[in-house]
Each structure stands twice: as structure tokens, then as C-alpha cells.
Amino acid sequence: MSGMPMRERQDRIKDLIRELHAGAGPEDVKERFKDVLEGTGSAEIMQVEEELIREGMPREEVRRLCDVHLAVFREALGEEGAPAPPGHPVHTLMEEHKRLLEFAGRLNEVARLIGGEGSAGPAEREKLNRLAEMFKSSAKHYLREENVLFPYLERHGIVEPPAIMWSEHDEIRAREKKLYELLDRAPGLEFSRFAGSLTELARSLADFLASHFYKENNILFPMALQVITPAEWPEIRRQCDGIGYFSYVPPTADAPVERKTAPPGEVALATGSLTREQLEAILNTLPVDLTFVDAEDTVRYFSQSPERIFPRTEAVIGRKVQQCHPEKSLREVEKVLDGLRNKAMDSASFWINLAGRLILIRYFPVRSADGQYLGCLEVSQDITGIKKIEGEKRLLR
């Protein structure tokens, strides 16, 4: 390792990246920075990237330069990746990386075969479809990183590298989408018009995945293992289990998860904590009417949305739900409640026309973590406008 002070080394790394930004070639600068590179680790690279972005270098430019300056740093970083035992979230992510690269390699092989022949037989077409399904199922891999690992890194002050990796996830999704669209467009088994596009797309996807996974294995994950505390990893594992896995299923986690208590004055929930004011405001902001009836069929709560469909008054609280309906409806009410309570049905839905509006009314059983019936939730919603929705809307207008 170089005896150069860390701050001086980081400043010289920044100078190196700036030279690459100005157009210098990797081989032109690597020899001059040899002493710096010998003492460089993944943590310093991430810190330097953070500083460059704060100093005004566009995030997209840092992402573009990543491949270039990593080519310079590759010898210093090596190819080992982050050490983590089986069952650890980082180990699982790296195992999935291996499998995704295998799938990309198979896609390349099939694409080259089709490119050489100009058409695809039933066997090749089936291979392509299976590989496409594998790539689709890999969405959980990126979701775990974006929704679990990245937030924990941000808590420890690591903000820009996860943002850069997320932007690369979007690029991976865009390339995979082109693959799916190409397979959908190819008529029958004939690929003569698409063979060239398929070959190029398979190659570019494989190259991009290899580059992206190298950055995560050798920079992002080592930093995660360095800054995230041992006490936090079991909770990360639990949340990853909730999203699910693809291709590789990690061994069962044995470490217990320590549940956090809510701050004073807040209600502790499984996925966070809220003040009473926040909780009530959230329930009243939902674009639906809620009414909750407990396990003894007693009305316990109703929300107060601004435009409630069916009127509710506080006088109904504590009343049996059967007393809130006319005699002619009781049989249907009992049928729904019994069905939800006894697990004969997962939900019940009705829809009616009311003053020119289409109203959807749904009933759901509410159960505890161990499956005990706690009551019934009625959800009423005006779906008149929803039924008219067509196409897509991706921008706020």
C-alpha cells in the first residue's frame, strides 16, 4: 500500500478522473498515477465520486466515466469481490450476479447461432423465450438493492454511488425491454430481419451486466460491508426475504431480528412508526371510505375522507353491524361475514350505480400475523373515473 496520506491520495484520484473527463486515455494516465492506485480501495473511489458530484460534475457524467476510471483502477481493486457468508444479503446478490451473467452468456450463444443461420428453429425460439422469462424474473434482484440495500447505505452517508447504480438498473431494464419487444415482433420462427439486432442486443446486454456487476461486487458491496453495522444486516435480510429471490434461494436466516421501538408519542408498526395525528390523517387522505368491524361484528372505526360516499356518524361506533343494515340485507351481510371469518372466501365485492357514479364496495378479512380473525374491513370507492383510463400517463401535465 502507498504511504501517501489519504487526503492527498484522494485529491490525486480526483485529478486522475478529471483528466479522464477531459479526454485522456486510461493507458496515458495509469502509469503516472501508479503509486496512487496501489493504495486505492473501493471506499476511497466512492468518496471521491461523491465529492466530484458535490463539486458540480453531473451524476450522469460520473456514471459514464465509471467504466473508464474503473479500467484504470481494476488492477488495484482485483476481481475477488466482497467476502460474505452464505445467507448474507451481499452473498445472495453476488450469487445472482453469477447466474445473470450465465443467462447473458447463453443469450449470446443463441443469438450468434441464429445470426449465422438467419432463422430460428423451434428449439432456439424456446431457448430465447426461457431466457427472456429468466431476465423478467430477475426484477426482484434490482428491487432488493433499490428498496433495501440503497436506503441503508444512504443512512450511513453513501448517497451518490447508489444513485449511479440505480440509473444503471434503469439502463438494464431498458435493454431487457428491447429484447422482449424484439422477440414479440419476430413473426413466427423467422428471424432473418431481426438476427442482426438480436446479436447486437445480446452482446451489449452481456457487456453492460458484466461492467455493472463488477462495480457492485468490488466497490458498492465492500463499502456496504464496511459501513452497515452487524446489527442491521438481519433486518436487511428480513426485508429482502419479503421481496423474494430469483434463481438462487439463500439458506434460512438464523439470526433473530431486533424489533425497533417507536419514539415517545408514536405508534410502533411493523414497517415504521407514526404519530396518532399522522396515522389518522393518512387514513382520511386515502381515496376510499374505510369501515372496520371487529371479530364480534361490532363497528369500531370509520375513516372521514373529504367526499365520503356513504354517510357515517359516531353514533354507529359500538353498534353491531347487523343493526346498521335493513332486514332485507341481513342474509347477505351474514353470508359475507361468515365467509370471511371461516376462510371460505378471501374477499367479497359488489358494485352499484349511485347518482350517476359507479361505486365499488369490497370486504376483506383482517387477520393477525398468526391468522386469527380480527374483523372485517369495508372499502368503498368511486371508480367512475378509473374505468375511463386508457393507455399510459408517465408525466405530470
DRENDO-1510 file (C-alpha; in Angstrom, 1 decimal, always signed):
<recs>
REC; n; res; u; v; w
REC; 1; MET; +0.0; +0.0; +0.0 .
REC; 2; SER; +1.2; +3.5; -0.7 .
REC; 3; GLY; +2.5; +5.6; +2.2 .
REC; 4; MET; +0.8; +8.7; +0.8 .
REC; 5; PRO; -1.7; +10.4; +3.2 .
REC; 6; MET; -5.3; +9.6; +2.4 .
REC; 7; ARG; -6.4; +13.1; +1.7 .
REC; 8; GLU; -3.5; +13.6; -0.8 .
REC; 9; ARG; -4.2; +10.3; -2.4 .
REC; 10; GLN; -7.9; +11.2; -2.8 .
REC; 11; ASP; -7.0; +14.6; -4.3 .
REC; 12; ARG; -4.8; +12.9; -6.8 .
REC; 13; ILE; -7.5; +10.4; -7.7 .
REC; 14; LYS; -9.8; +13.3; -8.4 .
REC; 15; ASP; -7.2; +14.8; -10.7 .
REC; 16; LEU; -7.0; +11.5; -12.5 .
REC; 17; ILE; -10.8; +11.3; -13.0 .
REC; 18; ARG; -10.8; +15.0; -14.2 .
REC; 19; GLU; -8.1; +14.2; -16.7 .
REC; 20; LEU; -10.2; +11.2; -18.0 .
REC; 21; HIS; -13.2; +13.6; -18.1 .
REC; 22; ALA; -11.1; +15.9; -20.3 .
REC; 23; GLY; -10.5; +13.1; -22.7 .
REC; 24; ALA; -7.2; +11.5; -21.6 .
REC; 25; GLY; -6.9; +7.8; -22.4 .
REC; 26; PRO; -6.7; +5.2; -19.5 .
REC; 27; GLU; -3.3; +4.0; -20.5 .
REC; 28; ASP; -2.0; +7.6; -20.7 .
REC; 29; VAL; -2.7; +8.3; -17.1 .
REC; 30; LYS; -2.4; +5.0; -15.4 .
REC; 31; GLU; +1.4; +4.9; -15.3 .
REC; 32; ARG; +1.7; +8.4; -13.9 .
REC; 33; PHE; -0.8; +7.5; -11.1 .
REC; 34; LYS; +0.7; +4.1; -10.3 .
REC; 35; ASP; +1.7; +5.0; -6.8 .
REC; 36; VAL; -1.8; +6.3; -6.1 .
REC; 37; LEU; -3.5; +3.3; -7.5 .
REC; 38; GLU; -1.5; +0.9; -5.3 .
REC; 39; GLY; -3.1; +2.4; -2.2 .
REC; 40; THR; -6.6; +2.8; -3.5 .
REC; 41; GLY; -9.6; +0.9; -2.2 .
REC; 42; SER; -13.3; +0.9; -3.1 .
REC; 43; ALA; -14.2; +3.2; -0.2 .
REC; 44; GLU; -11.9; +5.9; -1.5 .
REC; 45; ILE; -13.3; +5.7; -5.0 .
REC; 46; MET; -16.8; +6.1; -3.8 .
REC; 47; GLN; -15.9; +9.0; -1.6 .
REC; 48; VAL; -14.1; +10.7; -4.5 .
REC; 49; GLU; -17.2; +10.2; -6.7 .
REC; 50; GLU; -19.4; +11.8; -4.0 .
REC; 51; GLU; -17.1; +14.8; -3.8 .
REC; 52; LEU; -16.9; +15.3; -7.6 .
REC; 53; ILE; -20.7; +15.3; -7.8 .
REC; 54; ARG; -21.0; +17.8; -4.9 .
REC; 55; GLU; -18.4; +20.0; -6.7 .
REC; 56; GLY; -20.6; +20.1; -9.8 .
REC; 57; MET; -19.7; +17.2; -12.1 .
REC; 58; PRO; -23.0; +15.8; -13.4 .
REC; 59; ARG; -24.0; +12.5; -12.0 .
REC; 60; GLU; -24.6; +11.1; -15.4 .
REC; 61; GLU; -21.0; +12.1; -16.4 .
REC; 62; VAL; -19.6; +10.4; -13.3 .
REC; 63; ARG; -21.6; +7.3; -14.3 .
REC; 64; ARG; -20.2; +7.5; -17.9 .
REC; 65; LEU; -16.7; +7.8; -16.5 .
REC; 66; CYS; -17.1; +5.0; -14.1 .
REC; 67; ASP; -16.2; +2.4; -16.8 .
REC; 68; VAL; -13.1; +4.4; -17.8 .
REC; 69; HIS; -11.7; +5.1; -14.4 .
REC; 70; LEU; -12.5; +1.6; -13.2 .
REC; 71; ALA; -10.4; +0.3; -16.1 .
REC; 72; VAL; -7.6; +2.2; -14.6 .
REC; 73; PHE; -8.3; +1.1; -11.0 .
REC; 74; ARG; -9.0; -2.6; -11.9 .
REC; 75; GLU; -5.5; -3.8; -11.1 .
REC; 76; ALA; -5.7; -2.2; -7.7 .
REC; 77; LEU; -9.1; -3.5; -6.9 .
REC; 78; GLY; -8.7; -7.0; -8.1 .
REC; 79; GLU; -11.5; -9.4; -9.0 .
REC; 80; GLU; -12.4; -11.0; -5.7 .
REC; 81; GLY; -15.4; -9.1; -4.7 .
REC; 82; ALA; -16.9; -8.7; -1.3 .
REC; 83; PRO; -16.5; -11.6; +1.2 .
REC; 84; ALA; -19.8; -12.6; +2.8 .
REC; 85; PRO; -21.0; -15.9; +4.1 .
REC; 86; PRO; -23.9; -17.8; +2.5 .
REC; 87; GLY; -27.3; -16.4; +3.7 .
REC; 88; HIS; -25.9; -12.9; +3.9 .
REC; 89; PRO; -27.7; -10.4; +1.6 .
REC; 90; VAL; -24.4; -9.5; -0.1 .
REC; 91; HIS; -23.5; -13.1; -0.8 .
REC; 92; THR; -27.0; -13.7; -2.3 .
REC; 93; LEU; -26.7; -10.6; -4.6 .
REC; 94; MET; -23.4; -11.8; -5.8 .
REC; 95; GLU; -24.7; -15.4; -6.4 .
REC; 96; GLU; -27.5; -13.9; -8.5 .
REC; 97; HIS; -24.9; -11.8; -10.4 .
REC; 98; LYS; -23.2; -15.1; -11.4 .
REC; 99; ARG; -26.4; -16.6; -12.7 .
REC; 100; LEU; -27.4; -13.4; -14.6 .
REC; 101; LEU; -24.1; -13.5; -16.4 .
REC; 102; GLU; -24.6; -17.2; -17.2 .
REC; 103; PHE; -28.0; -16.3; -18.7 .
REC; 104; ALA; -26.5; -13.4; -20.7 .
REC; 105; GLY; -23.8; -15.8; -22.0 .
REC; 106; ARG; -26.5; -18.3; -23.1 .
REC; 107; LEU; -28.4; -15.5; -24.8 .
REC; 108; ASN; -25.2; -14.5; -26.7 .
REC; 109; GLU; -24.7; -18.1; -27.8 .
REC; 110; VAL; -28.2; -18.5; -29.1 .
REC; 111; ALA; -28.1; -15.1; -30.8 .
REC; 112; ARG; -24.8; -15.9; -32.6 .
REC; 113; LEU; -26.3; -19.2; -33.8 .
REC; 114; ILE; -29.4; -17.5; -35.1 .
REC; 115; GLY; -27.3; -14.8; -36.7 .
REC; 116; GLY; -25.3; -17.4; -38.5 .
REC; 117; GLU; -28.3; -19.2; -39.9 .
REC; 118; GLY; -30.6; -16.2; -40.3 .
REC; 119; SER; -33.5; -18.0; -38.8 .
REC; 120; ALA; -34.5; -19.8; -35.6 .
REC; 121; GLY; -36.0; -23.3; -35.2 .
REC; 122; PRO; -38.4; -24.3; -32.5 .
REC; 123; ALA; -35.6; -25.2; -30.1 .
REC; 124; GLU; -33.8; -21.9; -30.5 .
REC; 125; ARG; -37.1; -20.0; -30.1 .
REC; 126; GLU; -37.9; -21.9; -27.0 .
REC; 127; LYS; -34.4; -21.1; -25.5 .
REC; 128; LEU; -35.0; -17.4; -26.2 .
REC; 129; ASN; -38.4; -17.4; -24.5 .
REC; 130; ARG; -37.0; -19.2; -21.5 .
REC; 131; LEU; -34.1; -16.8; -21.2 .
REC; 132; ALA; -36.5; -13.8; -21.6 .
REC; 133; GLU; -38.5; -15.2; -18.7 .
REC; 134; MET; -35.4; -15.6; -16.6 .
REC; 135; PHE; -34.5; -11.9; -17.2 .
REC; 136; LYS; -38.0; -10.9; -16.3 .
REC; 137; SER; -37.9; -12.8; -13.0 .
REC; 138; SER; -34.6; -11.1; -12.1 .
REC; 139; ALA; -36.5; -7.9; -11.4 .
REC; 140; LYS; -36.5; -8.9; -7.7 .
REC; 141; HIS; -32.7; -8.7; -7.6 .
REC; 142; TYR; -32.7; -5.0; -8.5 .
REC; 143; LEU; -35.7; -4.2; -6.3 .
REC; 144; ARG; -33.9; -5.6; -3.3 .
REC; 145; GLU; -31.0; -3.4; -4.0 .
REC; 146; GLU; -33.1; -0.3; -4.6 .
REC; 147; ASN; -35.6; -0.7; -1.8 .
REC; 148; VAL; -33.4; -2.3; +0.9 .
REC; 149; LEU; -29.6; -2.0; +0.4 .
REC; 150; PHE; -29.6; +1.5; -1.0 .
REC; 151; PRO; -31.6; +3.1; +1.8 .
REC; 152; TYR; -29.3; +1.6; +4.4 .
REC; 153; LEU; -26.3; +2.9; +2.5 .
REC; 154; GLU; -27.9; +6.4; +2.4 .
REC; 155; ARG; -28.4; +6.3; +6.2 .
REC; 156; HIS; -24.7; +6.0; +6.5 .
REC; 157; GLY; -24.0; +8.9; +4.2 .
REC; 158; ILE; -23.4; +6.9; +1.0 .
REC; 159; VAL; -25.7; +8.7; -1.4 .
REC; 160; GLU; -24.3; +9.1; -4.9 .
REC; 161; PRO; -22.9; +5.6; -5.7 .
REC; 162; PRO; -26.3; +4.0; -5.0 .
REC; 163; ALA; -27.9; +6.7; -7.2 .
REC; 164; ILE; -25.5; +5.9; -10.0 .
REC; 165; MET; -26.2; +2.2; -9.7 .
REC; 166; TRP; -29.9; +2.8; -9.8 .
REC; 167; SER; -29.5; +4.7; -13.0 .
REC; 168; GLU; -27.7; +1.7; -14.4 .
REC; 169; HIS; -30.5; -0.5; -13.3 .
REC; 170; ASP; -32.8; +1.6; -15.4 .
REC; 171; GLU; -30.4; +1.1; -18.3 .
REC; 172; ILE; -30.5; -2.6; -17.8 .
REC; 173; ARG; -34.3; -2.6; -17.8 .
REC; 174; ALA; -34.4; -0.6; -21.0 .
REC; 175; ARG; -32.1; -3.1; -22.7 .
REC; 176; GLU; -34.1; -6.0; -21.5 .
REC; 177; LYS; -37.3; -4.3; -22.7 .
REC; 178; LYS; -35.8; -4.0; -26.2 .
REC; 179; LEU; -35.1; -7.8; -26.1 .
REC; 180; TYR; -38.7; -8.6; -25.1 .
REC; 181; GLU; -40.1; -6.2; -27.8 .
REC; 182; LEU; -37.8; -7.8; -30.4 .
REC; 183; LEU; -39.0; -11.3; -29.5 .
REC; 184; ASP; -42.6; -10.2; -29.7 .
REC; 185; ARG; -42.1; -8.6; -33.1 .
REC; 186; ALA; -40.3; -11.5; -34.7 .
REC; 187; PRO; -43.0; -13.2; -36.8 .
REC; 188; GLY; -43.4; -16.9; -36.3 .
REC; 189; LEU; -39.9; -18.6; -36.3 .
REC; 190; GLU; -38.4; -16.3; -38.9 .
REC; 191; PHE; -35.6; -14.1; -37.6 .
REC; 192; SER; -34.0; -13.1; -40.8 .
REC; 193; ARG; -34.9; -9.5; -40.4 .
REC; 194; PHE; -34.1; -9.4; -36.7 .
REC; 195; ALA; -31.0; -11.6; -36.4 .
REC; 196; GLY; -28.5; -8.7; -36.5 .
REC; 197; SER; -30.5; -6.7; -33.9 .
REC; 198; LEU; -30.7; -9.7; -31.6 .
REC; 199; THR; -27.0; -10.4; -31.8 .
REC; 200; GLU; -26.1; -6.8; -31.1 .
REC; 201; LEU; -28.6; -6.5; -28.3 .
REC; 202; ALA; -27.4; -9.8; -26.6 .
REC; 203; ARG; -23.8; -8.6; -26.8 .
REC; 204; SER; -24.5; -5.1; -25.4 .
REC; 205; LEU; -26.6; -6.5; -22.6 .
REC; 206; ALA; -24.0; -9.0; -21.6 .
REC; 207; ASP; -21.2; -6.4; -21.6 .
REC; 208; PHE; -23.3; -3.9; -19.6 .
REC; 209; LEU; -24.2; -6.5; -17.0 .
REC; 210; ALA; -20.6; -7.6; -16.6 .
REC; 211; SER; -19.4; -3.9; -16.1 .
REC; 212; HIS; -22.3; -3.1; -13.7 .
REC; 213; PHE; -21.8; -6.2; -11.6 .
REC; 214; TYR; -18.1; -5.6; -11.4 .
REC; 215; LYS; -18.7; -2.1; -9.9 .
REC; 216; GLU; -21.2; -3.6; -7.4 .
REC; 217; ASN; -19.1; -6.6; -6.4 .
REC; 218; ASN; -15.8; -4.6; -6.0 .
REC; 219; ILE; -16.9; -1.1; -4.9 .
REC; 220; LEU; -20.5; -0.9; -3.7 .
REC; 221; PHE; -20.7; -4.2; -1.7 .
REC; 222; PRO; -17.3; -3.8; +0.1 .
REC; 223; MET; -18.5; -0.3; +1.1 .
REC; 224; ALA; -21.8; -1.7; +2.4 .
REC; 225; LEU; -20.0; -4.3; +4.4 .
REC; 226; GLN; -17.8; -1.6; +5.9 .
REC; 227; VAL; -20.4; +0.9; +6.9 .
REC; 228; ILE; -23.6; -1.1; +7.6 .
REC; 229; THR; -23.4; -2.4; +11.2 .
REC; 230; PRO; -23.7; -6.2; +12.0 .
REC; 231; ALA; -26.9; -5.4; +13.9 .
REC; 232; GLU; -28.5; -4.1; +10.8 .
REC; 233; TRP; -27.9; -7.0; +8.4 .
REC; 234; PRO; -30.5; -9.4; +10.0 .
REC; 235; GLU; -33.2; -6.7; +9.4 .
REC; 236; ILE; -31.9; -6.2; +5.8 .
REC; 237; ARG; -32.2; -10.0; +5.3 .
REC; 238; ARG; -35.7; -10.0; +6.6 .
REC; 239; GLN; -36.8; -7.2; +4.2 .
REC; 240; CYS; -35.0; -9.0; +1.3 .
REC; 241; ASP; -37.0; -12.1; +2.1 .
REC; 242; GLY; -40.1; -10.1; +1.9 .
REC; 243; ILE; -39.3; -9.1; -1.7 .
REC; 244; GLY; -38.2; -12.5; -2.8 .
REC; 245; TYR; -35.3; -14.0; -4.8 .
REC; 246; PHE; -34.7; -15.4; -8.2 .
REC; 247; SER; -32.6; -18.4; -9.4 .
REC; 248; TYR; -30.7; -18.6; -6.1 .
REC; 249; VAL; -32.5; -19.1; -2.7 .
REC; 250; PRO; -30.3; -18.3; +0.3 .
REC; 251; PRO; -30.2; -20.6; +3.3 .
REC; 252; THR; -32.6; -19.8; +6.1 .
REC; 253; ALA; -31.5; -16.9; +8.3 .
REC; 254; ASP; -31.0; -18.0; +11.9 .
REC; 255; ALA; -30.2; -14.6; +13.4 .
REC; 256; PRO; -33.2; -13.0; +15.2 .
REC; 257; VAL; -34.3; -9.6; +14.1 .
REC; 258; GLU; -34.4; -6.9; +16.7 .
REC; 259; ARG; -37.6; -5.0; +16.5 .
REC; 260; LYS; -37.2; -1.3; +17.0 .
REC; 261; THR; -39.5; +0.5; +19.4 .
REC; 262; ALA; -41.3; +3.7; +18.4 .
REC; 263; PRO; -40.2; +7.1; +19.6 .
REC; 264; PRO; -42.2; +8.5; +22.5 .
REC; 265; GLY; -45.7; +9.6; +21.3 .
REC; 266; GLU; -45.7; +7.4; +18.2 .
REC; 267; VAL; -47.4; +4.1; +17.3 .
REC; 268; ALA; -45.0; +1.3; +16.5 .
REC; 269; LEU; -45.8; -0.5; +13.3 .
REC; 270; ALA; -44.1; -3.4; +11.5 .
REC; 271; THR; -42.7; -1.1; +8.8 .
REC; 272; GLY; -42.2; +2.2; +10.7 .
REC; 273; SER; -43.8; +4.4; +13.3 .
REC; 274; LEU; -46.4; +7.2; +13.1 .
REC; 275; THR; -47.8; +9.8; +15.5 .
REC; 276; ARG; -51.6; +9.5; +16.1 .
REC; 277; GLU; -52.1; +12.6; +14.1 .
REC; 278; GLN; -50.2; +11.3; +11.1 .
REC; 279; LEU; -51.9; +7.9; +11.2 .
REC; 280; GLU; -55.4; +9.5; +11.3 .
REC; 281; ALA; -54.5; +12.0; +8.5 .
REC; 282; ILE; -53.2; +9.1; +6.3 .
REC; 283; LEU; -56.4; +7.1; +6.8 .
REC; 284; ASN; -58.6; +10.1; +6.0 .
REC; 285; THR; -56.5; +11.0; +2.9 .
REC; 286; LEU; -56.9; +7.6; +1.2 .
REC; 287; PRO; -59.2; +7.9; -1.8 .
REC; 288; VAL; -61.6; +5.3; -0.4 .
REC; 289; ASP; -64.1; +5.0; +2.5 .
REC; 290; LEU; -63.0; +2.6; +5.3 .
REC; 291; THR; -65.2; +1.0; +7.9 .
REC; 292; PHE; -63.8; -1.6; +10.3 .
REC; 293; VAL; -66.0; -4.2; +12.1 .
REC; 294; ASP; -64.2; -6.3; +14.8 .
REC; 295; ALA; -64.4; -10.1; +15.3 .
REC; 296; GLU; -67.6; -9.7; +17.3 .
REC; 297; ASP; -69.2; -7.8; +14.4 .
REC; 298; THR; -69.1; -4.5; +16.3 .
REC; 299; VAL; -68.4; -1.3; +14.4 .
REC; 300; ARG; -65.1; +0.0; +15.7 .
REC; 301; TYR; -63.9; +2.6; +13.2 .
REC; 302; PHE; -64.6; +4.6; +10.0 .
REC; 303; SER; -62.5; +7.0; +8.1 .
REC; 304; GLN; -63.5; +10.5; +7.3 .
REC; 305; SER; -62.4; +11.2; +3.8 .
REC; 306; PRO; -63.4; +14.6; +2.3 .
REC; 307; GLU; -66.0; +13.2; +0.0 .
REC; 308; ARG; -67.4; +10.2; +1.8 .
REC; 309; ILE; -69.7; +8.1; -0.4 .
REC; 310; PHE; -71.8; +6.6; +2.4 .
REC; 311; PRO; -72.5; +8.8; +5.4 .
REC; 312; ARG; -71.3; +7.6; +8.8 .
REC; 313; THR; -71.8; +9.1; +12.2 .
REC; 314; GLU; -70.1; +8.5; +15.5 .
REC; 315; ALA; -73.4; +7.0; +16.8 .
REC; 316; VAL; -72.6; +3.8; +15.0 .
REC; 317; ILE; -69.4; +3.1; +16.9 .
REC; 318; GLY; -70.0; +0.2; +19.3 .
REC; 319; ARG; -73.1; -0.9; +17.4 .
REC; 320; LYS; -73.5; -4.4; +15.9 .
REC; 321; VAL; -73.0; -4.2; +12.1 .
REC; 322; GLN; -76.3; -6.2; +11.6 .
REC; 323; GLN; -78.2; -3.3; +13.2 .
REC; 324; CYS; -76.7; -1.0; +10.6 .
REC; 325; HIS; -78.5; -2.7; +7.7 .
REC; 326; PRO; -82.2; -3.2; +6.8 .
REC; 327; GLU; -83.8; -6.6; +7.4 .
REC; 328; LYS; -83.8; -7.5; +3.7 .
REC; 329; SER; -79.9; -7.2; +3.6 .
REC; 330; LEU; -79.1; -9.2; +6.7 .
REC; 331; ARG; -78.9; -12.5; +5.0 .
REC; 332; GLU; -76.2; -11.2; +2.6 .
REC; 333; VAL; -74.4; -9.4; +5.4 .
REC; 334; GLU; -74.2; -12.6; +7.4 .
REC; 335; LYS; -73.1; -14.6; +4.4 .
REC; 336; VAL; -70.2; -12.2; +3.8 .
REC; 337; LEU; -69.1; -12.1; +7.4 .
REC; 338; ASP; -69.3; -15.9; +7.9 .
REC; 339; GLY; -67.4; -16.5; +4.6 .
REC; 340; LEU; -64.6; -14.1; +5.6 .
REC; 341; ARG; -64.4; -15.4; +9.2 .
REC; 342; ASN; -64.3; -19.1; +8.2 .
REC; 343; LYS; -61.9; -18.5; +5.2 .
REC; 344; ALA; -64.5; -19.7; +2.8 .
REC; 345; MET; -63.7; -16.5; +0.8 .
REC; 346; ASP; -60.7; -14.2; +0.5 .
REC; 347; SER; -62.9; -11.1; -0.2 .
REC; 348; ALA; -66.3; -10.1; -1.4 .
REC; 349; SER; -67.1; -7.4; -4.0 .
REC; 350; PHE; -70.2; -5.5; -5.0 .
REC; 351; TRP; -70.8; -2.6; -7.3 .
REC; 352; ILE; -73.7; -0.2; -7.6 .
REC; 353; ASN; -74.8; +2.9; -9.5 .
REC; 354; LEU; -75.3; +5.8; -7.2 .
REC; 355; ALA; -76.4; +9.2; -8.5 .
REC; 356; GLY; -74.7; +8.6; -11.8 .
REC; 357; ARG; -71.5; +7.3; -10.3 .
REC; 358; LEU; -70.2; +3.7; -10.3 .
REC; 359; ILE; -69.3; +2.6; -6.7 .
REC; 360; LEU; -67.2; -0.4; -5.9 .
REC; 361; ILE; -67.7; -1.9; -2.4 .
REC; 362; ARG; -65.2; -4.6; -1.2 .
REC; 363; TYR; -65.0; -6.6; +2.0 .
REC; 364; PHE; -61.7; -8.0; +3.3 .
REC; 365; PRO; -60.9; -10.3; +6.3 .
REC; 366; VAL; -58.4; -8.7; +8.7 .
REC; 367; ARG; -56.2; -11.3; +10.4 .
REC; 368; SER; -53.3; -11.2; +12.8 .
REC; 369; ALA; -49.8; -12.5; +12.0 .
REC; 370; ASP; -50.8; -16.0; +13.2 .
REC; 371; GLY; -54.0; -16.0; +11.1 .
REC; 372; GLN; -56.5; -15.1; +13.9 .
REC; 373; TYR; -59.6; -13.3; +12.6 .
REC; 374; LEU; -59.7; -9.8; +13.9 .
REC; 375; GLY; -62.6; -8.4; +11.9 .
REC; 376; CYS; -63.8; -7.2; +8.5 .
REC; 377; LEU; -62.7; -4.1; +6.6 .
REC; 378; GLU; -65.2; -2.5; +4.2 .
REC; 379; VAL; -63.6; -0.4; +1.4 .
REC; 380; SER; -65.9; +1.7; -0.8 .
REC; 381; GLN; -64.5; +3.6; -3.8 .
REC; 382; ASP; -65.9; +5.7; -6.6 .
REC; 383; ILE; -64.4; +4.1; -9.8 .
REC; 384; THR; -66.3; +6.1; -12.4 .
REC; 385; GLY; -63.1; +8.0; -13.5 .
REC; 386; ILE; -60.9; +4.9; -13.1 .
REC; 387; LYS; -62.9; +2.9; -15.6 .
REC; 388; LYS; -62.2; +5.6; -18.3 .
REC; 389; ILE; -58.5; +5.3; -18.0 .
REC; 390; GLU; -56.7; +4.2; -21.2 .
REC; 391; GLY; -53.1; +4.0; -22.3 .
REC; 392; GLU; -50.4; +5.4; -20.1 .
REC; 393; LYS; -49.6; +8.6; -18.3 .
REC; 394; ARG; -45.9; +9.0; -17.3 .
REC; 395; LEU; -45.6; +12.7; -17.0 .
REC; 396; LEU; -47.4; +15.3; -14.8 .
REC; 397; ARG; -49.4; +17.6; -17.0 .
</recs>
